[in-house]
Amino acid sequence: MSSPFSAIKPGIKLADQVASALEAEIRAGRIQAAEKLPTEAALAQQFQVSRTVVREAVSRLKSLGLVDSRQGSGVYVQAPGIEPLNFDLPHAASREAVIQIVEVRKALESEVAELAAQRGSAGDVAAIRHAMHRIAQAVQSGRDGVEEDVLFHRAIAQAAGNPFMISTLDYLAKFLKGATRVTRANEARRTDFAQAVTQEHERIVQAIEAGDAPAARHAAAAHMRNALSRIEQADPAFWAQDGARLAQPLVQESPPLLF
């Protein structure tokens, strides 16, 4: 490899970031098959992480069949196979669980945004704006922004003025937060995804500020449709590294179908 990697930023688990960076280099052909990876110490220095983190990242690459250890020699790159857009059972279940929660959110969020536009006071709108600003602050500080994202949507629900709706959202909180954790992890991997989320939030807030209920409903529904699309575009590597792990609580706690 001709150039060193960038230092890892706080937020997403360090080993996941190191594994993702190395995987991207391998799949892009910038690290060739049969080429030896830098030593554990060298990678730790380049990424500015501990050797334990590097060891865990390399272990993830081994599980994906991208590298192989040779006793007394080092870690060598394997030729990456063509990865079809299908998922093994655990990953498929994780993906499906997230999609199902986003579908629930689509039904709720569009109604909530419409009511917020109809009923929200100036104070409510200011609280929504503040909550949106806190998402940006969280991302800038290296955090995932999950808590702030959930609170942003809750501020919109607060503006809707329906206590039963708030209670419903609170009851579903662990599922909504779990799905948000997955969607934001996926969106953080691509600049275009992250920018789109910010723009979609802004459209929702602008419609609520304007008191335009149909536009608010449309903007909220579009945000959830796009969230579904972004999850559907997530590559298999995301589910192998982050998605399945983050979605596991949703899979474990999903209720059985009653028909």
N, C-alpha and C positions, 0 to 999 in steps of 0.2 A: 504494500500500500504506500502510495507516494506521499500522502499528506495525513497528518494526525487528525484524530476525531476531535470534535468540540467538547468542552466540559459539559457534564450533565447538569441540567437545571432541576431544582427541587420541584416536587409535585407528584408526578406519576412515579411508581416504584422504580428505583434506580436500575435494578437488574433488568426490568422490562425495557427501559430506555436503551440500555447498552445492547441487549439482545436485538431490539428493533433496528438499531443503527447498523450493527454487524450484518443482520439478515438483509437489509436493504443493499449493502455493499456487495454481498454475495449474489443476490438475485439480479442485480444490475450488471454483474460480470466484472465489477471493479476489483473484486478479490476472486481470482480464478480457481477452478477446481484443481485439486492437488497442491494448491499453494498453502504454505504453513502460516497460521495466524501468528501475530506477534506474541511474545511471551505474556504470561499473566501479569507480570510486573510492568511490562511496557504498556499493555492495555489499560491497566489501572492508572498509570501516569497520564496517558493520553486523554482518558475520560475523566480524570481527576476523581476517581472513586476508589474504594478499597478493593483489595484482591478478592475478598469474599464475594463482593458484588459481581466482579468479573467471572468468578468461578460459577456463580449461579446463572449468569447470562449464557455462558458457554454450555452449561448443562441444558438450558432451554434449546439452544441451537442443535445440540445432540438429539434431543427428543424430536426435533423437526427433521432430522436426517440431513442436516446441512453441514455438520462437521463430525470428525471422528478423531479420537485420541489414539496415538501410537505410543506404546510403552517406551519411555526413555527418549522419545524423539520430539513430541509436541502434539499440537492439535492441527489437523489438516482439513481443508475445505473439501466437501463432497460436491459432486455435480448436482445442482438442484434439479429435481424433476419438474415436469409441467404440473402445476397445481390446479386441478379443475375446480370450478365454483360449486362444489358440493361439500357437505359437512358431515363429519361422523356424528353418531347419535348424541353425545353430550353437547357438542357445539350446536347442532341443529336445535336441540331442546332449549339451549340458552338463547339463541337467536329468536326462536319462536316466542319465548316468554317475554323478551323485551318488546317485540313487535306487538304482542297482545296488550301489554301495559300502555304502549304509545297509542294504540287504538282506543283504549279507555280514556286516556288523556285527551284525545282529539274530541270525543263526545263532550267531555266536561269543560275543557278549556274554551271551546268556541262559545258555549252558552255563558260561561263566566265572563268572558271578555265583552260579550254583547250587553250583559246586565251592567257591567262596570261602566261602559260608555253611557248607558242610560241613567245610572244612579250615582256614579262616582262624584264626590265633591272635589274641590280644588286641593284640599288636604290629602285626599285619597290619591289623586294624580301625582302629587309631590312625593308621596310615599312610594308609589310605583317607580317613579323616576329615580329616586334614591336607591331603591332595591336593584334597579338595572345598573346603576353606577357601581354598586358594590360588586357585581359580577365582574366588571372590567378590572376593578381594583384587585380582586382575588386572582385573576389570571395574570395580571402584571406582576404580582408578588410570587408567582410560581405555583399557586394552588389550583386545584381542579375546578373550583367555582360551583361545585355541586350544591352545597348548602345555600349559597347565594342565589342560585338558579331556582331552587325550590321556593325560597322565600320571595323571590320576584313574582312567581306565579301565585303564591299565596296572597301577596299584596293586591293582586288583581282580583282575586276571589273576595278579599276583604271589602274592596270597593263595590262589589256586586250587591252587598248588603243583605245576603241571605244566610242566616246562621246555620241552616241545615246543609247548605252547600259547603260551608267551611267545615262542618262536622264530618261530612262525607270525605272531603279531601284529607282531613286529619286522620280518619280511619284508614285511608289508603296510603298514608304517608310513607310507610316503609317500602311499599311497592313502587310508588312514584319516585322516591329518592333512589331506590335501587336501579330503576330503569334510567333515570337521569344520570347516574354514575356511569353507566355503560355508554349512553349516547354522547356524553361529554368527553369520555375517554376516546371514543372513535373520532369525534369532531376535532379533538386536539391534535390528531395525527396529520390533519390537512388544513393548511391555511385557508383555502377556499371554503371549507366547511365552517370553520370558526368565524370567518367574516360573514357568512350567510346567516348564522345564528344571531349575531349581533344586529344585522339589518332586519331580520324578522322580528326580533324583540322591539326594535325601534318602530316598526310599522304598527305593531299592536298598541304601543304606548301612544303614538301619534293619533291613532283612531279613537282611543279612549279619551285623550285630551280634547279632541274635536267634538266629542259627544256623538260620533258617527257609529251607531250600533251595528248596522250591516257591515261596515268596513272593519270594525273590530272583530266581529264574528269571522269574517272572511280571512283576516290576517292571522287570527289564532288557529283556524282550521288549516290554513296554508303552512303555518309553522309546524304543526304536527304531521301534515302530509310529507313535508320536506324532511322532518326527523325520521320518518319511516323510510324514505328514499335513501337517506344517508346511512341508515343501518343496513339496508339491503345492498348498498355499495361497499360495505366494509369487507376487506379482503380476508381470506382464510387465516392469514397470519395474525390479524387482530384478534380473531376468536381463539386462536391457539394460545396467544400470550395474555391478552387482557380481558377480552369479552366474556369468555366462558367463566373465568374466575370471578369477575365482578357480577355476573348474572346468576351465579350459583344459588344465592339465597332466594331468588325469584323462582328458579326451577324447583327448589326444595319445598317452597311454600305455596306453589300454585295449586288452586283447588281443583278437584276432579270435575270433569264434565258430568252433568246429571242426566244425560240422554244418550 
